[in-house]
Amino acid sequence: MKTKCKRLGILGNSLVIVCIAFLLSYNQIYSQCNLGLITIEQCDMENVDFNTDGAPDGIINLYTETGTTTADGIWMIDPKFDTAFDATTGNLSMWDLKNSTVMGTENDYFFELKNASCGDEPFRTARLILGPYSGVALPSSGPPLDVNGQGCDGDIFGFDLFTVFALNSEIPSPHLNGVWSYNGTSPNFVGVVGSRLFVEIPNDPVDLVDQEVFELTYTVSGTLGCSGIEQTTVRIAMVRQVESGISEPTEICEDDILAGVYDVEIDLRDDQYLREEDEEGIWLTDLDPTGEIENEIDSRINLRTIYNDLIDSGNNLRFGCETYDFVYSVEDRSAVCMDQTTTVSFTIYEQLRPFSQPNPTPRVCRNAAGTLNLFDQLDFTTTGTTNFVYDDSFYVNWRLVSGPSNLGLIPQPDRLEDFNPSIDYYLGTINLSFAPAGIYTFEYGVTPDINCPSPNQICDPYAPPGDPTFSQNPCDVLTARVTIEILPFDYTGEDTSDINLCSSLGSVDLRSLLETNGIDPIVDTGVWTNSVGDVIDNNFVFPTITTSQDFSFTYTTTTSEGCIESSKLDFTIDKLPDAGEGSDAAVCSDELTITLFDLLEGEPDTTGIWTGPFGYISTDHLGVFDASDDMLPILGPGIYTYTVPANTGCPDADEATVNITLVTPEEIGTDRSETFCKLDGRVNLFSLLDRDTTRTGTFEDTDNTGALSADGVLEFETLTNGIYNFRYVVTNTLPCDQSSLIVSVQIVDLPIPVVPDPEFCILDAKRLDDVEVDVLNFNWYDTLESEIPIVDNPILLDNQVYYIANVDADNCESERLRVTITILNTGERSSTGELCTLDFQDGVSPNGDNQNDTFDLRIDEVYNLPEAFPDFDLKIFNRYGSLVYEGRRDTQEFRGESNTSVRLGDDLPSGTYFYIFTPNFENNLPIQGSIYLSR
C-alpha cells in the first residue's frame, strides 16, 4: 500500500493528520516477483577484462549482465560456488568455475535475486552458460624433442598431464570436464586414467637416457549458445626409471664355512645374489662393512675371510648371527626420476655346540619329595673361556623318550600366545613324588635360532616342516638324552591325624590307626619313635590322664638300597565327660543376675552347655543371666540341665541339673513422660501411668515443686517452662525390694509475641505475612476465641483487627495479642512522617535490555499497583491528545505499542506521552504525569 499524507489543520491542542491511501491489490504486488530467467552466455571467458586494464581477468558483474541493481535485492549462488562469487558486489570470477557447461549441466551455474518484498520467491533468476576452455600449454622446449613437459615412467601414480599447462594472473587453468586422447601408436603407451599418463619405457643398454615422446590432446566440449569444442595438444617426454635389481638374502650356517663351502671368492653380480639389474650401476664402497669391495666396479668377496674376521681368532665364538650388506646403486637418467639401490645381504649363523649327560645315571627313591630339573643333568661345551649353554625357553624343548610316565614334564607350548613367561621350560622340571619305579629317558632339543633370537618367536626343535614353530635356520637342531632311575621303597602308610580315642580303651595297635593309599600294604618291619626319638611299642598302653592329651609318633622303614619312608601318626586320648553335681536356688524376679555354673558342686568340666525352660541354650559352660545386659536371655523358673558332650573317643555324655524358683515383685511398668501446655492448668499423675500399673502406690515430689497434692494432682500455676520429675513407689512382699518408676512432666510456657500496630502505604499491597513478628512460629486468628488459624495470607485493609499467638512444634500456644492494621491512602503521611506517594518512571525504552522496557506497575520494594488497586484504570495519550493505550489489571503493560482501535498493535514513535492513573479505590485520587518514549 502506497500513501500520500496532507495536513488539514489543528483542532484544540491536538494535531489531526488525514492520509489518503492508494492501495495496490495483492496480485499486483506479487506480480513484481519471479520476473523470469535471464541466460548469460560467456563463450570466451579467457578474454574477459572486467577492469579494462588490458589484462584478462575473467570477471563479470551479475547486476550489469542482468540489468538489475542492488535496490532489486541480492544475488545468490549455490553454496558450492561461493568462492567464485562476491554477493556484496555481484562480481563473478568465471576462472574459479572448474567446468564448462555441457548437456545436462545447463543449470549448474544458477543464480537467484532475492529481496524482502518477495520473501522466499526470487525477484529474478539467471543462469550462466560457460563456454569450453582447454587451457594453454607451457612453452615448448624446442628442437629436437619439442616437448611441453617431462615425466618418469616409474611413478606408480602416473604423470599428471595438467602440470604442463600454464597458469598465472592472466591465464586461467583449463576446465576439468574435458577428455584426453593419445595421438600415436607406440607399444610403450599404457593408458590415461583421468589426467594421469601411464607408460612403460624399455631398457636400452646403449642409450642410457631411455625416453620417448608422447603427444596427447585435451578436448573440452560446450553446449547451447557456447557449443563446439576447444582443444589443446601437449607433448610429454617420458623417461625410464632405472632398476638396481632384485636380491634375496643369503643365510649361511657356520658349519658350512668351516667345511670349506665358502673358501672361494663369489661374484655379487651372479643371479643367485642379484638379478635383473641395470649394467651401469656401481657398488657403494663406503657402505661395505667388510672392506672386501675394493672399488665401485669390484663385485667379488670372500665369505671365509669375513667369517675369520667375525670370530676374531676365537675371541668372538658366541657371535650369534651377523648380517653383511653390500649396496648396488644405479643413478637416475633424468632429474624427473630417482636413483635406485639394492642391498645384497648375507647372514652368518652360529652353529650349536654339543651337550650331553655325564655318567652315571642318577638313582632316585620313589618316595623322594619335591622336583628334579633335567637341565641340571646336562654338560655343555666350553671352549677356552666361552661357554655354550643353551637355556632360552623360546628355542628349546623336552620330551619323554621312554619310561612309565612323563612325571609332569611341561613341554614348550606350540603357540606363542600360550607361552607363560613365568615358567622356565628349559629346566625340564619333573615331579619325583611317588613316581612309578623304573628307568626314564628324556631328550633335550635346541634349535639354532637360540643364537639369533627374535621378538615374538618360539621355535620347537621337534616341530615338523610347515609347523609355525619349525626352525628355518640354516644350522642343524641338536639333541641330547637324559636318563634317570626311580627306586622302590617299603610302604609305611599315609600321614594320619584327627583321631580321638577314649581313655577307657586302655591301649591300641598303632599301625591299625594309619591310613593307606588303598594299594600298597603297610609293612611290619618299621620302627615307631616319639618326638624325642624314643622307640615306642606298636601296642601302645595309655597313661593315666586328667584332661584330654595329644600324642604324635613316627613310623619309619629303610630298604637295602637306602630308600627311607616314614609316616606320622597324630591322635588324641580323651577324658570321660564330668558335669558335676546339681543343686536348688531361689531368685527374686527383679534381680535376675546369676551364673548357673557357680551353682554346680564338684569339679565339672568346662566343655558343657546349659539348656532350660523357654528354649534356653547357653553359648558357653557358664550359663550367665544378667538383667542389665539386653543381649542375654531372661532367667525363668524351672530345671536347667548342664550337659558335658561326648567326644570322638568317649561317646557317652554326662549331665547335672539346677532347679530355679522365682519370687515375683509387683510389676508397675516403666518410666513415663508427658508434655503439657501451661494453659492446660493441671494433670492427675495417676492418669499418666500404664493401664496395667497397680494404683496402690504413692507419688513422691522428688523435685520439691510444692505443686503436687496427696492424691497425685499436679497444679501448673506456679510452674515455669521446664521438666519436673515425680517418683511412683509400690511396696513388695519380701524378699523383693519395693518397685518404683519416674513420671516426668514437661511444662511449655510460651511468651506473648511483641507486635507493634503495623502501618503500611496502600501502594505496597501488603499481606498478613508482611507483618513483622518477634517469634519464629505463630498463628493468626480472626477473633480472640477463634480455634481455626488464618492460612490464606489475606491482603491488609485499614482498621482491620487480628489476633496473634506464639506456638511451638507441639502446638502449644501463648496468650493471644490484639493487632490493629493501619493502611495509608496516597497523599497521607505515616506516624514517622513518611509520605505515601506514587512516583512513576519518566521514560520507556523498549529495546530489550530489561531496563524500562515497559511502563512498570510492579516494582519490588516500591509499589504493586495491580494488587493495591485491583480496579485501576491507566490511559496514555500522545502529544496531540489522542488515546494510544488503555490498561487495566488484566492488560499487558505499556511497551511503546498502541492497543486502541485506531492504532492497534502499532509501534509508537519516540516522543513525550501523557498518562492518567485512576486508582478507583476509596479516597485515592487520580495521578497524572508524562513519560518519554525512546527507541
TATAVEN-V711647 format. One line per field, one symbol per residue. ss: DSSP state (H for helix, E for strand, L for the rest). burial: + if it has 9 or more other C-alpha atoms within 8 Angstrom, else -. A space follows every 10 residues. Layout:
ss->???
burial->???
This chain:
ss->LEEEEEEEEE ELLEEEEEEE EELLLHHHHH LLLLLLEEEE EELLHHHLLL LLLLLLLLEE EHHHHHLLLH HHLEEEELHH HHHHEELLLL EEEHHHLLLL LLLLLLLLLE EEEELLLLLL LLLEEEEEEE LLLLLLELLL LLLLLLLLEE EELLLLLLEE HHHHELLELL ELLLLLLLEE EELLLLLLEE EEELLEEEEL LLLLLLLLLL EEEEEEEEEE ELLHHHLLEE EEEEEEEEEL LLLLLELLLE EEEHHHHHLL LLLLLEELLL LLLLELLLLL LEELHHHLLL LLLLLLLLLE ELHHHHHHHH HHHHLLLLLL EEEEEEEEEE LLLLLLLLLE EEEEEEEEEL LLLLEEELLL LEEEELLLLL EEEHHHHEEE LEELLEELLL LLHHHEEEEE EELLLLLLLL LLLLLHHHLL LLLLHHHLEE ELLLLLLEEE EEEEEELHHH HLLLLLLLLL LLLLLLLLLL LLLLLLLEEE EEEEEEELLL LLLELEEEEE EEHHHLEEEL HHHLELLLLL LLLLLLEEEL LLLLEELLEE ELLLLLLLEE EEEEEEEELL LLLEEEEEEE EEEELLLLLL ELEEEEEELL LLLEEHHHHL ELLLLLLLEE EEHHHEELLL LLLEELLLLL LLLLLLLEEE EEEELLLLLL LLLEEEEEEE EEELLLLLLL LEEEEEEHHH LEEEHHHHLL LLLLLLLEEE LLLLLLLELL LLEEELLLLL LEEEEEEEEE LLLLLLLLEE EEEEEEEELL LLLLLLLLEE EHHHLLEHHH LLLLLLLEEE ELLLLLLLLL LLLLELLLLL EEEEEEELLL LLELLLEEEE LEEELLLLEL LLLLELLLLL LLEELLLLLL LLLLLLLEEL LLEEHHHHLL LLEEEEELLL LLEEEEELLL LLLLLLELLL LLLLLLELLL EEEEEEEELL LLLLLLEEEE EEELL
burial->--+------- ---+-++--- --------+- --+++----+ ++++++-+++ -----+++++ ++++++-+-- -+++++++-- ++-++++--+ +++++-++-+ ++---+--++ +++++--+-- -+++++++++ ++++++++-- -----+++++ +++----++- +--+++---- +++++--+-+ --------++ -+--++++++ +--------+ +-++++++++ +++--++-++ ++++++++++ +++++++-+- ++++-++--- -++-+--+-- --+++-++-- +++++--+-- --+--+--++ ++++-+++-- +----+--+- +--+++++++ +++---++++ ++++++++++ ++--+++--- ---+++++-- +-++--++-+ +------+-- --++++++++ --+-----+- ++---+---- ----++++++ +++-+-++++ ++++++++++ ++-----+++ +-+-----++ +-+-++++++ ++++++++++ ++++++--++ +++-----++ ---+-+---- -+---+++++ -----+---+ -------+-- -++++++++- --++++++++ ++++++++++ +++-+-+++- -++-++--++ +--++--+++ +++--+-+-+ +++++++--- -+----++++ ++++++++++ --++++++++ +++-+--+-- -++--+++-- +--++--+-- --+---+-+- +-----++-- -+++++--+- +--+++++++ ++---+++++ ++++++++++ -++-+--+++ ++++++++-- -------+++ ++------++ -----+---+ ++++++++-- -+++-+++++ ++++++-+++ ----++---- --++++---- -+++++++-- --++++-++- ++++++++++ --+++++++- --++++++++ --++------ -+++++++++ ---+-----+ ++++-
